[in-house]
Amino acid sequence: MDVQSIDCDFFVFSGHKVFGPTGIGVVYGKQDVLEHMPPWQGGGNMIADVTFEKTIYQGPPDRFEAAPATSPTPWASAPRLITSNRSAWS
């Protein structure tokens, strides 16, 4: 899917809908939209600095990653996404 050609602000899909592992998905967002959005959950490496007065968040997309993903899960999805892209989405 060419998200730039359809000029969407966001594009979302779930990994298990393309026969990948459960619990994984993709959220695409335009950079200028993401830069103006506050994080909705906190934790992990999304915070650059914290004081008693303020919290400074990382820039997008890191500010939206409240917890680290399990490392094998994205790699397990890659072969299925490539196969799906060749057959159903072309």
N, C-alpha and C positions, 0 to 999 in steps of 0.2 A: 504494500500500500504506500503510495507516494503522498505523505501527509502535506507536503508543501504544495502539491498541485491542487489539492482540495481546499487548501487554505483554512484548515481547522485550527481552533485555539487549543483543543485537547483531542486526543485519540487514545482510547483505552481498549485493551483486550485481555482476556484471561488465558493463561497457558493451558489449562486443562481442556479448553474448548478446541484446541488444535492437537489434542491427544498427548500433551506434555504433562509434566508432574503437576500435582495439585499444589495450591498455595503460591503460585507464581503468576505474574502478569506484567503488563507493560502499560505505563502511562506516559504519553508524549504530551508536552506542553510547549507552547511558543515561549522563547526566552523572555521577551518583553512582558508577557502575562505573568510568568513565574516570578520575575523580579519584584513584582508588586504584590504578591500574595504572601500573607504570613503563614508560618508553619501551623499545622493543626494539632500536632503531637510533639512531645519533646523527648530527648534522650539520644544516646549514641554519639556519633561524631557530627551531629547537625549544629552544635553550638560552638562558636569560635571563642567566645569569652563570656564569663559571668562575674558580675560584681553584685554588691547589695543594691546598687542603683539601677543596673540595667543588664540585659542579656543581649549579646550580639550573635546573630545566627550566621552560619555559612551562607554563601551564595547558592542559587539554584544550580543543579538539582540537589545538592547535598543537604540543604535545609529541610528537605522533605523526607529524609531517610532517618527515621527515629531509632531504628535498630538495624544491626547488620543482617543481611540475608545469609542463609546457609550457602556456602560456596559451591557445592556440587549442583544445586538445583538449576541455576541458569544454564550451566553447561549441558545438563541433561536435556534441556528444552531445545537447544540449538539445532540438532539434526532434524527434529520434527518440524520446526519452523521453516527450515530450508526446504524440506519436502513439501510442506503445505504451500509455500510460496510458488513452487514450480507447478503445482497441479491446480489448486482451486483459485488462487488469487491472480493468476496471470491472464 
